[in-house]
Amino acid sequence: MSKTLSYVLVTPYTIAKSRTGGVLSRLLSRTDLELVGAQMFAPDVEFAEKYSQSLRDRAPQHQLVLLADYVKRHFVPSGGRPHRTLLLLFRGENPCEQLLNACGHLYTQHVEVDALAGETIRDTYSDLIFSADNPEEVRYFEPAVLTPRRQDEANNDLRMFADFLEGKENIVQNVVYPDPSKIERTLVIIKPDNWTHNSSRPGTIIDMFSRTGLRVIGIKVHRFSLSEALDFYGPVETMLKEKLAASFGKRAQELLEKEFGFSLSDGMKQLLNNNLGAECAQDQFHRIVEFMSGKRPNGHLVEGPKKLDDVKCMILVYEGENAVNKIRDVLGSTDPLKAREGTVRREFGSSVMVNTAHASDSRESYEREKDIIKIDHNSLVSIIKDHDSLAGRVISKLKSLF
């Protein structure tokens, strides 16, 4: 069966309540779909009305009317301020069915509280409260997420999203702070070791960072090119040589002295440090680049079937007071074994290299890193357009056969 695209739209309220991580955890752990794109954006009135009308036109079902009214009321700017929403793009077989099952249905009748099991996203995060006096009157409604039921609906919606997002910035700037000088931005990368198979880990990591109280203002799925990885981790190369060359040289010295039964001269020890130690440190740098990009600096691909497809990251931009230190405090030390209990790296990291996440260590680092990974560029629109173009060619081919 062919793989197609569908989406989940995370509502402004869900984002504001820092429930994004929980939503993502459910979507990744309860489907076998691949997350191929993510973009945060701020809908305007025209987009909200168009999307609302699209929902309303599908069927006169009560739940779709509820959703259409919700989008029209809550996706639009309020008090002059646009609101953040998040588009998550998934690829796989039967994506609409899988995502709908994970998101859950809307119950448009009274349901006893004890009958809800919390199995789906909407069981856990949405609310539909009716008036006690009039069972037909909805007092409060929050759907948490929106997702289409059928592939034709998904395709139409994705075209609408692509048209709206074309040329839009990847960073949502919708808050004016009393003292902007106190506000920092910092970059977080959820590294490739979290994406080798579907699990709740990426969402749980986002949940852990949410304890900082910072706002996520940008997000994207990114695959490092070899050039980007070399630039991004360039400062690490010198540090590794300075810190590791001597230790590798000493280890080599100890092994050789034990093997041959005599002490090496000072000249030989220095030679080992300057040559073997330096090469070992260089190899560690190459391993980091390989881990992040799927390629060694010599151009060789990582061995293993479909390994390059697994080498992806999620990049998030956080904003707020003291953002750099707050994020790094939750992240933990570079070495997971030395990281404090309750930190991201202690929880999920396995080594100094495979330490699950990265965060900028200063304002200056953020400025350098965001330029390397082109934070203003998001590939989500291109993925939608490529899918739409391919689907069009397939349909044309099928029509020509009949």
PLY file of the C-alpha trace (Angstrom):
ply
format ascii 1.0
element vertex 402
property float x
property float y
property float z
element edge 401
property int vertex1
property int vertex2
end_header
0.00 0.00 0.00
1.30 3.45 -0.89
2.31 5.97 1.75
0.44 9.25 1.91
0.42 12.39 4.05
-1.94 13.59 6.72
-1.72 16.02 9.59
-2.60 16.93 13.14
-3.21 20.55 14.04
-2.51 21.37 17.67
-4.79 24.15 18.91
-3.59 27.45 20.41
-5.01 26.50 23.83
-3.15 23.17 23.87
0.11 24.95 23.03
-0.46 27.68 25.62
-1.05 25.00 28.28
2.28 23.29 27.35
0.55 20.07 26.32
2.41 19.80 23.02
4.83 17.16 24.34
2.01 14.95 25.59
0.21 15.20 22.25
3.35 14.31 20.31
4.08 11.38 22.63
0.67 9.87 21.87
0.97 10.40 18.14
4.42 8.82 17.90
3.85 5.91 20.27
0.39 4.93 19.04
1.01 4.98 15.27
3.63 3.58 12.91
3.71 6.84 10.94
6.79 8.96 10.32
6.81 12.55 11.49
8.17 14.34 8.42
7.36 17.97 9.15
6.42 20.39 11.91
5.76 24.11 11.82
4.39 26.60 14.32
2.43 29.46 12.82
-0.07 32.17 13.71
-3.34 31.96 11.75
-4.99 35.15 10.57
-8.72 35.84 10.13
-8.76 34.83 6.47
-7.09 31.49 7.15
-9.38 30.72 10.10
-12.50 31.47 8.07
-11.31 29.40 5.13
-10.39 26.41 7.29
-13.63 26.75 9.26
-15.70 26.74 6.08
-13.81 23.69 4.82
-14.79 21.79 7.98
-18.38 22.97 7.75
-18.73 21.91 4.10
-17.74 18.28 4.71
-20.90 17.11 6.40
-23.65 18.58 8.55
-22.52 16.43 11.47
-22.73 18.08 14.86
-19.07 17.49 15.71
-17.82 19.07 12.47
-20.02 22.11 13.04
-18.56 22.37 16.54
-15.05 22.21 15.12
-15.83 24.76 12.42
-17.24 27.21 14.97
-14.26 26.61 17.27
-11.73 27.39 14.53
-13.58 30.54 13.52
-13.66 31.82 17.11
-10.34 30.67 18.57
-7.84 30.55 15.70
-8.21 34.25 14.95
-6.13 36.95 16.68
-7.64 38.36 19.88
-6.88 41.81 21.21
-4.66 42.31 18.18
-2.45 39.33 19.10
-2.27 36.27 16.83
-2.09 32.88 18.50
0.35 30.02 17.98
-0.82 26.76 16.50
1.26 23.79 15.42
1.01 21.74 12.25
2.43 18.20 12.50
2.86 16.35 9.21
2.89 12.53 9.12
3.61 10.05 6.34
2.66 6.38 6.16
-0.03 3.90 5.26
-3.59 4.93 6.14
-2.38 8.04 7.99
-5.86 9.53 8.40
-7.21 6.42 10.10
-4.18 6.02 12.33
-4.12 9.67 13.41
-7.88 9.75 14.01
-7.60 6.70 16.26
-4.77 8.32 18.23
-6.53 11.69 18.48
-9.91 10.22 19.35
-13.44 11.10 18.40
-15.61 13.88 19.74
-18.51 12.69 21.85
-21.44 14.98 21.16
-23.56 13.46 23.89
-23.24 13.37 27.65
-20.53 10.95 28.75
-19.99 10.07 32.39
-16.59 11.20 33.63
-15.75 7.71 34.88
-16.42 6.33 31.38
-13.43 8.24 29.96
-10.27 6.14 29.98
-7.71 8.72 28.87
-6.73 6.43 26.00
-6.75 9.03 23.24
-5.47 12.60 23.02
-8.98 14.00 23.24
-9.88 11.75 26.17
-6.97 13.36 28.01
-6.81 16.95 26.79
-10.13 17.97 25.24
-13.33 19.15 26.92
-16.94 19.17 25.78
-19.27 20.40 28.51
-23.02 20.71 28.06
-25.48 22.85 29.98
-27.14 21.06 32.88
-30.47 22.63 31.93
-30.26 22.06 28.17
-28.43 18.93 26.94
-28.22 20.45 23.45
-26.39 23.57 24.61
-22.59 23.43 24.64
-21.18 25.51 27.49
-17.50 24.88 26.79
-15.59 23.14 23.99
-11.86 22.58 23.52
-10.91 19.88 20.96
-7.14 19.92 21.72
-6.26 18.74 18.20
-7.78 18.60 14.74
-7.18 15.89 12.14
-9.04 14.90 8.95
-11.08 11.70 8.61
-10.35 10.93 4.95
-7.43 11.29 2.56
-9.27 13.64 0.20
-9.96 15.96 3.14
-6.31 15.76 4.19
-5.11 16.59 0.68
-7.39 19.63 0.40
-6.41 20.91 3.83
-2.70 20.44 3.16
-2.95 22.50 -0.02
-4.64 25.23 2.02
-1.88 25.08 4.65
0.85 25.19 2.00
-0.71 28.24 0.36
-0.94 30.05 3.69
2.52 29.08 4.95
4.36 29.85 1.71
6.83 32.60 2.51
5.83 32.83 6.18
8.55 33.11 8.83
9.31 30.00 10.84
9.38 32.00 14.09
6.14 33.27 15.64
6.62 36.69 17.23
3.28 37.44 18.87
4.23 38.85 22.29
5.49 42.31 23.20
7.54 42.17 26.40
7.73 45.06 28.92
11.53 44.83 28.93
12.79 43.15 25.73
16.39 43.37 26.96
15.64 40.61 29.48
14.33 38.25 26.83
16.54 35.53 25.38
16.09 32.88 22.73
17.75 29.52 22.76
17.94 26.57 20.40
17.13 22.98 21.38
17.86 19.97 19.18
16.20 16.64 19.94
18.91 14.45 18.47
18.76 11.45 16.07
18.91 8.79 18.82
15.31 9.74 19.68
14.02 8.99 16.17
15.36 5.51 15.35
11.90 4.12 16.08
8.54 5.55 17.11
8.38 6.23 20.83
7.14 8.76 23.35
10.67 10.04 24.00
10.63 13.22 21.86
7.33 14.31 23.38
8.49 13.49 26.90
11.63 15.58 26.37
9.48 18.53 25.23
7.35 18.01 28.33
10.46 18.17 30.52
11.56 21.44 28.91
8.07 22.88 29.43
8.75 23.04 33.18
10.91 26.11 32.43
7.81 28.17 31.64
9.41 29.33 28.38
7.45 29.70 25.16
8.13 27.62 22.06
8.10 30.06 19.14
9.60 27.91 16.37
9.82 24.24 15.51
10.86 22.11 12.57
12.00 18.63 11.58
15.53 18.90 10.24
18.10 16.64 8.59
21.65 17.92 8.98
23.74 18.05 5.84
27.39 17.10 6.24
28.37 20.75 5.76
25.92 21.93 8.43
27.13 19.33 10.93
30.77 20.30 10.36
29.96 23.99 10.86
27.67 23.41 13.81
30.13 21.26 15.76
33.27 23.00 14.51
34.04 24.57 17.93
33.94 21.06 19.47
36.77 19.84 17.23
39.46 21.99 18.87
38.13 21.25 22.35
38.26 17.48 21.73
41.86 17.68 20.58
42.83 19.73 23.62
41.00 17.52 26.13
41.20 14.04 24.64
44.49 13.81 22.75
46.53 13.47 25.95
44.17 10.92 27.49
44.13 8.80 24.32
47.93 9.06 24.14
48.26 7.97 27.78
45.95 5.03 27.26
47.99 3.94 24.24
51.15 4.29 26.30
49.76 2.09 29.08
48.63 -0.59 26.65
51.98 -0.66 24.84
54.01 -0.78 28.07
51.87 -3.62 29.37
52.11 -5.53 26.08
55.88 -5.17 25.61
56.96 -5.02 29.24
59.05 -1.85 29.28
58.59 1.87 29.88
58.36 4.16 26.88
60.67 7.16 26.62
59.39 10.69 27.09
59.89 11.28 23.39
57.73 8.32 22.46
55.04 9.38 24.94
54.95 12.83 23.35
54.80 11.24 19.91
51.80 9.17 20.95
50.03 12.27 22.30
50.76 14.38 19.23
49.92 11.73 16.67
47.83 8.79 17.85
46.07 10.85 20.53
45.28 13.65 18.09
43.96 11.16 15.49
41.74 9.48 18.09
40.35 12.87 19.13
39.76 13.70 15.47
37.92 10.40 15.08
35.62 11.33 17.97
34.75 14.55 16.18
34.02 12.61 12.99
31.76 10.28 14.98
29.75 13.26 16.26
29.35 14.58 12.71
28.35 11.10 11.55
25.84 10.76 14.38
24.16 14.04 13.49
24.26 13.91 9.68
24.53 10.23 8.73
27.82 10.90 6.94
31.48 10.92 7.87
33.55 13.92 6.76
35.23 11.60 4.22
31.86 11.25 2.51
31.02 7.68 3.48
27.43 6.95 4.38
26.54 5.34 7.67
26.23 1.59 7.20
22.91 -0.13 7.66
19.60 -0.27 5.76
17.68 3.00 5.66
20.03 4.49 8.22
20.03 7.90 6.56
16.24 8.06 6.87
16.63 7.77 10.63
19.14 10.60 10.93
16.79 13.45 11.65
16.30 15.91 14.48
13.60 18.14 15.82
14.67 21.73 16.37
12.81 24.05 18.73
13.32 27.70 19.63
12.41 28.77 23.15
11.90 32.36 24.27
11.73 34.07 27.64
13.73 35.52 30.50
17.01 33.70 31.20
16.07 31.16 28.51
19.59 29.82 27.93
20.25 28.88 31.57
16.73 27.59 32.22
16.89 25.17 29.30
20.43 23.99 30.11
19.44 23.39 33.73
16.72 20.98 32.59
19.00 19.49 29.91
21.76 18.41 32.31
25.50 17.87 31.97
27.10 16.76 28.71
27.96 13.38 30.26
24.62 11.69 31.14
26.31 9.71 33.93
27.28 12.98 35.63
24.00 14.76 34.94
21.69 15.60 37.81
18.71 13.33 38.52
15.58 14.45 36.70
17.38 16.09 33.79
16.84 15.17 30.14
20.31 13.75 29.62
20.27 11.71 32.82
16.90 10.30 31.85
17.58 9.49 28.20
21.27 9.97 27.36
23.67 7.03 27.10
27.08 8.62 26.49
28.85 11.94 25.98
28.13 11.71 22.25
24.71 10.03 22.35
23.30 12.42 24.93
19.81 12.84 23.45
19.59 16.65 23.12
21.54 19.84 22.52
20.92 23.36 23.78
22.70 26.63 23.05
25.14 27.56 25.82
24.92 31.35 25.32
23.14 34.07 23.38
26.08 34.18 21.02
25.88 30.43 20.42
22.18 30.73 19.62
22.87 33.40 17.00
25.57 31.24 15.39
23.59 27.99 15.52
20.31 29.35 14.20
22.08 30.65 11.10
23.76 27.30 10.43
20.55 25.28 10.61
18.60 28.07 8.82
15.93 28.38 11.48
13.93 30.75 9.28
13.54 28.03 6.65
11.09 25.15 7.05
10.77 22.29 4.57
7.15 21.49 5.47
5.62 23.38 2.54
8.00 21.69 0.09
7.05 18.26 1.46
3.36 19.02 0.95
3.91 20.30 -2.58
6.09 17.34 -3.54
3.42 14.96 -2.23
0.66 16.84 -4.07
2.66 16.81 -7.30
3.35 13.08 -7.02
-0.31 12.34 -6.26
-1.31 14.35 -9.33
1.06 12.39 -11.57
-0.25 9.07 -10.22
-3.86 10.08 -10.86
-3.01 11.22 -14.39
-1.25 7.91 -15.06
-4.22 5.91 -13.77
-6.63 7.92 -15.92
-4.52 7.23 -19.00
-4.82 3.48 -18.40
-8.61 3.47 -18.51
0 1
1 2
2 3
3 4
4 5
5 6
6 7
7 8
8 9
9 10
10 11
11 12
12 13
13 14
14 15
15 16
16 17
17 18
18 19
19 20
20 21
21 22
22 23
23 24
24 25
25 26
26 27
27 28
28 29
29 30
30 31
31 32
32 33
33 34
34 35
35 36
36 37
37 38
38 39
39 40
40 41
41 42
42 43
43 44
44 45
45 46
46 47
47 48
48 49
49 50
50 51
51 52
52 53
53 54
54 55
55 56
56 57
57 58
58 59
59 60
60 61
61 62
62 63
63 64
64 65
65 66
66 67
67 68
68 69
69 70
70 71
71 72
72 73
73 74
74 75
75 76
76 77
77 78
78 79
79 80
80 81
81 82
82 83
83 84
84 85
85 86
86 87
87 88
88 89
89 90
90 91
91 92
92 93
93 94
94 95
95 96
96 97
97 98
98 99
99 100
100 101
101 102
102 103
103 104
104 105
105 106
106 107
107 108
108 109
109 110
110 111
111 112
112 113
113 114
114 115
115 116
116 117
117 118
118 119
119 120
120 121
121 122
122 123
123 124
124 125
125 126
126 127
127 128
128 129
129 130
130 131
131 132
132 133
133 134
134 135
135 136
136 137
137 138
138 139
139 140
140 141
141 142
142 143
143 144
144 145
145 146
146 147
147 148
148 149
149 150
150 151
151 152
152 153
153 154
154 155
155 156
156 157
157 158
158 159
159 160
160 161
161 162
162 163
163 164
164 165
165 166
166 167
167 168
168 169
169 170
170 171
171 172
172 173
173 174
174 175
175 176
176 177
177 178
178 179
179 180
180 181
181 182
182 183
183 184
184 185
185 186
186 187
187 188
188 189
189 190
190 191
191 192
192 193
193 194
194 195
195 196
196 197
197 198
198 199
199 200
200 201
201 202
202 203
203 204
204 205
205 206
206 207
207 208
208 209
209 210
210 211
211 212
212 213
213 214
214 215
215 216
216 217
217 218
218 219
219 220
220 221
221 222
222 223
223 224
224 225
225 226
226 227
227 228
228 229
229 230
230 231
231 232
232 233
233 234
234 235
235 236
236 237
237 238
238 239
239 240
240 241
241 242
242 243
243 244
244 245
245 246
246 247
247 248
248 249
249 250
250 251
251 252
252 253
253 254
254 255
255 256
256 257
257 258
258 259
259 260
260 261
261 262
262 263
263 264
264 265
265 266
266 267
267 268
268 269
269 270
270 271
271 272
272 273
273 274
274 275
275 276
276 277
277 278
278 279
279 280
280 281
281 282
282 283
283 284
284 285
285 286
286 287
287 288
288 289
289 290
290 291
291 292
292 293
293 294
294 295
295 296
296 297
297 298
298 299
299 300
300 301
301 302
302 303
303 304
304 305
305 306
306 307
307 308
308 309
309 310
310 311
311 312
312 313
313 314
314 315
315 316
316 317
317 318
318 319
319 320
320 321
321 322
322 323
323 324
324 325
325 326
326 327
327 328
328 329
329 330
330 331
331 332
332 333
333 334
334 335
335 336
336 337
337 338
338 339
339 340
340 341
341 342
342 343
343 344
344 345
345 346
346 347
347 348
348 349
349 350
350 351
351 352
352 353
353 354
354 355
355 356
356 357
357 358
358 359
359 360
360 361
361 362
362 363
363 364
364 365
365 366
366 367
367 368
368 369
369 370
370 371
371 372
372 373
373 374
374 375
375 376
376 377
377 378
378 379
379 380
380 381
381 382
382 383
383 384
384 385
385 386
386 387
387 388
388 389
389 390
390 391
391 392
392 393
393 394
394 395
395 396
396 397
397 398
398 399
399 400
400 401
